[in-house]
Amino acid sequence: MNALTGQALAQERAKAQEDIRAQRDNIPALRDGAIDMILRRACSHYAWQNRGVSDELLQTIYDITANGPTSVNCCPARFVFVKSVDSKARLAKALKDKNIDKMMQAPVTAIIAHDLEF
């Protein structure tokens, strides 16, 4: 792999900054209701829709999370998506009693951990 240096690096960096500025100009600010939903009034969920979560959606969520802007484009996070009843039963052994029913009823549970040897 050949890393950019000098003028070529400066040009790529300037182009990337220009691209981001153009994207920001095309995206309106989030409405207060959206900000409330994801930040100000966010809370634990206690009920789920009666439908599954596709592997394609889980892959998309993973890709967005793992490929987000990070230092040196690295991702020390490790993800496990638990969907099957057998896997959830194994996970239940590690949970507090009051969380077991919520987890068992959810269509999928994500375990996100930090890889200490990354």
Beta strands, then each sheet from edge to edge (+ up, - down):
strand 1: 77-82
strand 2: 109-114
sheet 1: 1+ 2-
end
